[in-house]
Amino acid sequence: MQQATSTTAVGAKTADTGAAEPRADALTTKQLASYCAVGVPMAAMGMPIAVYLPPLYSSLGLSLTAVGFVFTLVRIFDVVTDPIMGLAIDRFDTRWGRRKHWIALAVPILLVSVWMVFLPNPESVSPVYLGFWMVMLYIGYTMMTIAHQSWGAELSQSYDDRSRLFGWREVFIIGGMTAVLAVPAALDSLSDNVSLQDKVASMGLFCLVLFPLTALLTLRNVPDSSRKATNPVHWREAVQVLVANRLLWRVLASDLLSGLGTGVAGALYIFMARFVFDLPEWASLGLLCYFIAAFGAMPLWLKLAYRVGKARAMRLALVYGAFIMVLLYFVFAQPGSVLGLFAFTIFYGIAYGAAPALLRSMMADLTDADELDVGEQRSGLFFSLLTTTNKLGAALAVGICFWVLENSFGFDPKVVNTPEAINGVLVTYCVGTALGLFVAYLPMINYPMTSQKHAEIRAQLDAREAQSAV
């Protein structure tokens, strides 16, 4: 235990450098694409939750404070359910494998929940209705997300191969967001009077079709982990190792804070396009361009991570995103400026995919260090914590920024707002996003888990496995 613990307490003096690009034969292209396929509807569902659902339910009669409270409460509920789900996913495998059955179980839960959340009967909408079905939706989403990400940590084990796998996953996720945004954008091009409710319903139907199709592709073509759940170490010892893992908490803190900044941008984007730029008819197309930019930039972030290391690439992405918020406030934010809206969304979109992909690759590396310490593979638990911080950051963003808009600036999307209230949207958007991204930078300073250190950990794990096989 002593020797293993020293591997996770990596010295901060280690240089943050990258390594060679991953082996081309680590996973076939077909396996990578099939693994990532189910990420398309997951992303297509998650994007409207952050961007379209809060304005939708506020337009259906709920106050901004009520909507923000429900979204925050539901996400905080995940603080409890996510680790429980992660422990269950690690503990209960089947004769068919360790991860696939959880994804299969999640699909029907998601189908029912998406229908109720995205296609609500306006007469049935209430805080209780929204809260209940959001909880059900997140249970299915959590089950699928944790199983999928922890499966990825086992599919690819080297430092840069994981960047490749999670980078591919992020490309598919961005592709899902781009595709689902094309639906309301197409509706806008066909009619000038498409309601927000119709747009959200169309995106919900998009997800309902894709979930079973892509899940079948993932389950059919990707090998499950051949490893079986091990006898867990005593819970007190396991918790002690978890609490003492400083690198884990640094990754979680960066994920929470970057999620907070990105969540502010997502929650207020429709208000920005509608009230600050005075271009509501361009909002869907602007978001589409945002994700196209993210899609195109993702390979560049991966190449940067191969060259300089994951943490350094992450820091550069965060600084870049915060800088774009400065440009938004002083340069881009001009009422009626289509060029300003699209320049802002495209430039900011470039940074979007870097943090999620790199943080998940970094978390996969930490599961190896944890396994060396406790003798148990706990990727489900680790990725459940990452899922929790991601959701919590986004939820806090909705709750905080909606409260600030309503109580500090007197903003109300259902009435004609004063110039001061509209400027409050811009200030909240820029400051909230930039502050979250900038503070997320701090835990990544001198982050010591480099490719060299991870290679040492993998060598010890491989030697242990070879010895136990004798």
C-alpha positions as a printed Julia matrix, in Angstrom:
470×3 Matrix{Float64}:
   0.0     0.0     0.0
   2.84    2.36    0.8
   4.49    2.03   -2.58
   1.21    2.39   -4.41
   0.18    5.49   -2.5
   3.35    7.25   -3.56
   2.26    6.98   -7.18
  -0.86    9.06   -6.68
   0.85   11.68   -4.57
   2.79   12.75   -7.63
   5.32   15.5    -6.98
   4.39   18.91   -8.32
   7.9    19.32   -9.77
   7.17   16.95  -12.65
   7.09   18.82  -15.93
   3.76   19.14  -17.71
   4.78   17.7   -21.04
   3.09   15.64  -23.65
   4.1    12.54  -25.55
   3.94   10.99  -28.95
   0.58   10.62  -30.62
  -1.35    7.44  -29.73
  -0.95    4.15  -31.54
  -3.16    4.0   -34.6
  -4.13    0.39  -33.85
  -5.25    0.95  -30.25
  -8.91    0.72  -31.31
 -10.2     0.37  -34.83
 -12.01    3.26  -36.41
 -15.2     1.18  -36.48
 -14.91    0.46  -32.76
 -14.2     4.1   -31.94
 -17.13    5.34  -34.02
 -19.47    2.7   -32.58
 -18.41    3.48  -29.02
 -19.0     7.19  -29.57
 -22.3     6.75  -31.44
 -24.53    6.79  -28.37
 -22.93   10.08  -27.39
 -24.84   11.76  -30.23
 -28.34   11.53  -28.64
 -26.89   12.1   -25.17
 -25.46   15.41  -26.35
 -28.54   16.2   -28.43
 -30.6    15.83  -25.26
 -28.19   17.65  -22.95
 -27.78   20.81  -25.02
 -31.48   21.83  -25.02
 -31.61   21.15  -21.26
 -29.01   23.85  -20.71
 -30.07   26.31  -23.41
 -33.75   25.87  -24.32
 -35.57   24.29  -21.37
 -35.11   27.11  -18.83
 -36.58   29.73  -21.21
 -39.3    27.26  -22.31
 -40.6    26.58  -18.82
 -40.4    30.23  -17.88
 -42.58   30.95  -20.94
 -45.08   28.29  -19.8
 -45.9    30.21  -16.63
 -43.1    29.41  -14.17
 -41.08   32.31  -12.78
 -37.36   32.6   -13.47
 -36.66   32.0    -9.79
 -38.83   28.86   -9.77
 -37.14   27.49  -12.9
 -33.69   28.23  -11.52
 -34.59   26.65   -8.18
 -35.9    23.44   -9.8
 -32.9    23.05  -12.06
 -30.49   23.67   -9.21
 -32.33   21.31   -6.83
 -32.46   18.51   -9.38
 -28.77   18.8   -10.15
 -27.89   18.86   -6.44
 -29.93   15.65   -6.12
 -27.35   14.13   -8.47
 -24.65   14.75   -5.87
 -26.19   11.8    -4.04
 -27.4     9.66   -6.94
 -24.29    9.89   -9.14
 -21.82    8.25   -6.69
 -24.42    5.62   -5.8
 -24.87    4.87   -9.48
 -21.1     4.76   -9.97
 -20.68    2.26   -7.14
 -23.5     0.11   -8.54
 -22.0     0.14  -12.04
 -18.62   -0.95  -10.64
 -20.12   -3.68   -8.45
 -22.76   -5.4   -10.58
 -21.64   -6.99  -13.81
 -23.27   -9.8   -15.78
 -22.15  -12.78  -17.8
 -22.37  -10.52  -20.89
 -19.89   -8.0   -19.52
 -19.42   -5.12  -17.12
 -20.88   -2.0   -18.8
 -23.22   -2.84  -21.67
 -26.26   -3.87  -19.65
 -26.35   -0.5   -17.88
 -26.58    1.33  -21.2
 -29.35   -1.01  -22.33
 -31.29   -0.33  -19.11
 -30.91    3.43  -19.48
 -32.53    3.65  -22.92
 -36.21    3.07  -21.93
 -35.9     5.42  -18.94
 -34.59    8.13  -21.23
 -37.27    7.61  -23.87
 -40.12    8.16  -21.41
 -38.43   11.07  -19.63
 -37.48   12.91  -22.82
 -41.09   12.7   -24.0
 -42.43   14.19  -20.76
 -39.78   16.94  -20.45
 -39.45   18.02  -24.08
 -43.08   17.65  -25.11
 -45.01   18.84  -22.01
 -48.71   19.55  -21.9
 -48.78   23.26  -20.93
 -51.79   22.65  -18.67
 -49.8    20.1   -16.65
 -46.67   22.21  -16.15
 -45.79   23.03  -12.55
 -42.61   23.07  -10.48
 -43.46   19.56   -9.23
 -44.01   18.26  -12.78
 -40.73   19.74  -13.99
 -38.81   18.53  -10.95
 -40.12   14.93  -11.09
 -39.48   14.34  -14.77
 -36.1    16.06  -14.66
 -35.1    13.67  -11.85
 -36.19   10.68  -13.95
 -34.36   12.03  -16.98
 -31.18   12.51  -15.0
 -31.37    9.0   -13.56
 -31.35    7.57  -17.08
 -28.75   10.06  -18.24
 -26.5     9.33  -15.25
 -26.76    5.58  -15.75
 -25.8     5.84  -19.41
 -23.11    8.5   -19.0
 -21.22    6.84  -16.15
 -21.36    3.4   -17.77
 -20.22    4.84  -21.09
 -17.32    6.9   -19.74
 -16.02    4.22  -17.36
 -16.21    1.75  -20.24
 -14.01    4.12  -22.24
 -11.39    4.17  -19.47
 -11.12    0.38  -19.8
 -11.17    0.28  -23.61
  -8.02    2.39  -23.89
  -5.28    2.42  -21.28
  -2.35    4.52  -22.47
  -2.01    8.24  -21.76
  -2.47    9.5   -25.32
  -4.77    6.73  -26.51
  -7.23    7.98  -23.92
  -7.0    11.5   -25.27
  -7.76   10.02  -28.67
 -10.77    8.05  -27.43
 -12.3    10.83  -25.34
 -11.46   13.32  -28.08
 -13.42   11.21  -30.55
 -16.22   11.0   -28.02
 -16.28   14.78  -27.71
 -16.35   15.15  -31.51
 -19.45   12.93  -31.64
 -21.01   14.85  -28.76
 -20.42   18.15  -30.53
 -21.8    16.53  -33.67
 -24.94   15.58  -31.76
 -25.36   19.14  -30.52
 -24.81   20.46  -34.03
 -27.32   18.04  -35.53
 -30.04   18.76  -32.98
 -29.57   22.5   -33.44
 -30.09   22.06  -37.16
 -33.68   21.01  -36.4
 -34.94   24.36  -34.96
 -32.72   26.22  -37.43
 -34.51   24.41  -40.26
 -37.87   25.26  -38.71
 -36.86   28.93  -38.54
 -35.97   28.87  -42.23
 -39.38   27.44  -43.11
 -41.5    29.79  -41.01
 -41.2    33.08  -39.15
 -43.63   32.03  -36.41
 -42.12   28.88  -34.93
 -42.7    28.87  -31.18
 -40.06   27.93  -28.61
 -42.27   25.02  -27.55
 -42.32   23.64  -31.11
 -38.54   23.93  -31.35
 -38.0    22.04  -28.09
 -40.52   19.37  -29.15
 -38.68   18.85  -32.45
 -35.4    18.35  -30.6
 -37.06   15.89  -28.25
 -38.35   13.83  -31.17
 -34.85   13.86  -32.65
 -33.52   12.26  -29.44
 -36.35    9.74  -29.25
 -35.41    8.38  -32.67
 -31.65    8.3   -32.14
 -31.38    6.76  -28.65
 -32.4     3.2   -29.58
 -30.6     3.28  -32.95
 -27.23    4.48  -31.68
 -27.36    2.39  -28.5
 -27.82   -0.71  -30.65
 -24.75    0.25  -32.69
 -22.66    0.81  -29.57
 -23.74   -2.4   -27.87
 -23.24   -4.52  -30.98
 -19.81   -3.42  -32.2
 -17.78   -2.53  -29.11
 -16.25   -5.21  -26.84
 -17.21   -4.97  -23.2
 -14.61   -5.19  -20.47
 -13.52   -8.76  -19.83
 -12.68   -7.89  -16.24
 -15.09   -8.86  -13.54
 -16.04   -6.85  -10.46
 -13.53   -7.58   -7.7
 -14.12   -7.99   -4.01
 -14.13   -4.4    -2.75
 -11.64   -3.23   -0.18
 -13.0    -2.16    3.17
 -15.05    0.97    2.66
 -13.12    3.0     5.25
  -9.81    2.32    3.51
 -11.35    3.03    0.1
 -12.81    6.34    1.27
  -9.52    7.36    2.88
  -7.67    6.83   -0.39
 -10.36    8.74   -2.28
 -10.32   11.71    0.1
  -6.51   11.85    0.09
  -6.31   11.85   -3.71
  -5.46   15.49   -4.34
  -5.25   15.08   -8.09
  -8.81   13.78   -8.14
 -10.09   16.86   -6.34
  -8.14   19.15   -8.64
  -9.75   17.58  -11.7
 -13.18   17.74  -10.06
 -12.71   21.38   -9.06
 -11.66   22.36  -12.57
 -14.63   20.48  -14.03
 -17.08   22.13  -11.62
 -15.79   25.63  -12.31
 -15.47   25.25  -16.08
 -18.97   23.75  -16.08
 -20.18   26.77  -14.13
 -18.72   29.17  -16.69
 -20.0    27.19  -19.66
 -23.37   26.78  -17.94
 -23.81   30.54  -17.63
 -23.07   30.89  -21.35
 -25.58   28.18  -22.21
 -28.38   29.32  -19.92
 -28.25   32.93  -21.11
 -27.43   32.5   -24.79
 -31.06   32.78  -25.96
 -31.49   35.91  -23.84
 -28.26   37.33  -25.3
 -29.4    36.8   -28.89
 -32.92   38.05  -28.19
 -32.33   41.06  -25.93
 -28.67   42.13  -26.19
 -28.14   41.57  -29.91
 -31.87   42.01  -30.68
 -31.62   39.1   -33.13
 -33.92   36.33  -31.84
 -34.42   34.95  -35.35
 -30.67   34.24  -35.63
 -30.29   32.44  -32.28
 -30.63   28.84  -33.55
 -28.32   29.39  -36.52
 -25.81   31.13  -34.26
 -25.74   28.13  -31.92
 -25.35   25.85  -34.92
 -22.25   27.79  -35.99
 -20.99   27.63  -32.39
 -20.93   23.85  -32.42
 -19.6    23.62  -35.96
 -16.64   25.71  -34.78
 -16.2    23.41  -31.76
 -16.4    20.36  -34.02
 -13.71   21.69  -36.34
 -11.38   22.78  -33.52
 -11.44   19.52  -31.55
  -8.67   17.77  -33.55
  -6.44   20.81  -32.97
  -6.92   20.61  -29.19
  -6.04   16.9   -29.32
  -2.85   17.57  -31.27
  -1.97   20.26  -28.75
  -2.53   17.8   -25.88
  -0.28   15.23  -27.56
   2.43   17.86  -27.9
   2.32   19.77  -24.59
   0.28   17.53  -22.27
  -3.35   17.49  -21.23
  -3.16   19.98  -18.36
  -1.29   22.61  -20.33
  -3.68   22.29  -23.27
  -6.55   22.61  -20.8
  -5.12   25.82  -19.35
  -4.71   27.35  -22.79
  -8.32   26.54  -23.66
  -9.63   28.13  -20.45
  -7.63   31.34  -20.91
  -8.75   31.58  -24.51
 -12.42   31.18  -23.57
 -12.19   33.85  -20.85
 -10.51   36.24  -23.27
 -13.36   35.86  -25.77
 -15.75   37.08  -23.04
 -13.71   40.28  -22.78
 -14.01   40.74  -26.54
 -17.74   40.08  -26.34
 -18.3    42.87  -23.85
 -16.11   45.49  -25.52
 -16.3    44.56  -29.22
 -18.95   42.08  -30.33
 -22.05   43.01  -28.3
 -23.76   45.51  -30.63
 -27.58   45.53  -31.01
 -28.61   44.39  -34.48
 -25.1    43.21  -35.41
 -25.41   39.84  -37.11
 -21.65   39.89  -37.69
 -21.0    40.5   -33.99
 -23.28   37.62  -32.93
 -21.7    35.14  -35.32
 -18.12   36.29  -34.68
 -18.65   35.84  -30.95
 -20.31   32.42  -31.21
 -17.7    31.06  -33.62
 -14.67   32.32  -31.69
 -16.05   31.13  -28.36
 -17.14   27.81  -29.87
 -13.53   26.98  -30.74
 -12.77   26.41  -27.04
 -15.91   24.47  -26.2
 -14.79   20.86  -26.63
 -11.33   21.05  -25.07
 -12.17   20.94  -21.36
 -14.71   18.05  -21.41
 -12.46   15.79  -23.5
  -9.23   16.54  -21.65
 -10.73   16.3   -18.16
 -12.25   12.9   -18.94
  -8.97   11.65  -20.32
  -7.23   12.92  -17.17
  -9.82   11.21  -14.97
  -9.23    7.91  -16.79
  -5.52    8.21  -15.92
  -6.41    8.75  -12.27
  -8.44    5.53  -12.19
  -5.21    3.64  -12.9
  -3.44    5.37  -10.02
  -6.38    4.57   -7.75
  -6.37    0.93   -8.82
  -2.71    0.71   -7.94
  -3.51    2.05   -4.47
  -6.57   -0.02   -3.55
  -6.29   -3.04   -5.83
  -9.75   -2.41   -7.27
 -10.89   -0.87  -10.56
 -13.29    1.98   -9.64
 -13.71    3.88  -12.89
 -17.49    3.96  -12.43
 -17.13    5.76   -9.11
 -14.52    8.18  -10.46
 -16.56    9.11  -13.52
 -19.7     9.42  -11.39
 -17.92   12.13   -9.41
 -16.95   13.86  -12.63
 -20.53   13.6   -13.88
 -21.72   15.11  -10.6
 -19.43   18.13  -10.76
 -20.33   18.74  -14.39
 -24.05   18.74  -13.64
 -23.63   20.73  -10.44
 -21.63   23.41  -12.2
 -24.29   23.78  -14.88
 -27.09   23.78  -12.29
 -25.43   26.42  -10.14
 -24.99   28.5   -13.27
 -28.74   28.45  -13.99
 -29.73   29.14  -10.4
 -27.2    31.91   -9.78
 -27.45   33.79  -13.07
 -31.27   33.68  -13.16
 -31.42   34.93   -9.56
 -28.95   37.73  -10.35
 -30.88   38.79  -13.45
 -34.23   38.9   -11.67
 -33.15   40.35   -8.34
 -30.15   42.54   -9.18
 -31.09   43.86  -12.61
 -34.88   43.46  -12.64
 -34.78   41.47  -15.88
 -37.96   39.65  -16.96
 -38.14   37.92  -20.38
 -41.94   38.25  -20.44
 -42.01   42.07  -20.41
 -40.33   45.01  -22.13
 -37.06   45.5   -20.25
 -35.14   48.69  -19.49
 -31.71   49.26  -21.06
 -30.19   48.68  -17.61
 -31.87   45.27  -17.35
 -30.68   44.28  -20.82
 -27.16   45.41  -20.0
 -27.46   43.22  -16.91
 -27.85   40.2   -19.21
 -24.6    41.12  -20.96
 -22.71   41.73  -17.71
 -23.96   38.51  -16.13
 -23.09   36.54  -19.25
 -19.57   37.9   -19.63
 -18.55   38.04  -15.98
 -20.13   34.71  -15.04
 -18.58   32.83  -17.93
 -15.13   34.43  -17.75
 -14.91   34.09  -13.97
 -15.82   30.41  -14.06
 -13.27   29.63  -16.77
 -10.52   31.66  -15.14
 -10.94   30.07  -11.71
 -11.06   26.62  -13.35
  -7.52   27.38  -14.59
  -6.09   27.44  -11.05
  -6.33   23.69  -10.19
  -4.52   22.89  -13.43
  -1.38   24.86  -12.5
   1.57   22.46  -12.13
  -0.7    19.46  -12.57
   1.78   16.58  -12.23
   0.18   13.52  -13.9
   2.23   13.49  -17.1
   2.58   10.79  -19.72
   5.8     9.63  -18.07
   4.25    9.33  -14.63
   1.22    7.53  -16.04
   3.48    5.1   -17.93
   5.14    4.2   -14.62
   1.75    3.49  -13.05
   0.63    1.36  -16.0
   3.88   -0.62  -15.85
   3.25   -1.45  -12.19
  -0.36   -2.44  -12.91
   0.69   -4.64  -15.83
   3.35   -6.32  -13.69
   0.78   -6.96  -10.96
  -1.68   -8.47  -13.44
   1.04  -10.66  -14.98
   2.06  -11.88  -11.55
  -1.53  -12.71  -10.55
  -2.03  -14.62  -13.79
   0.84  -16.99  -12.98
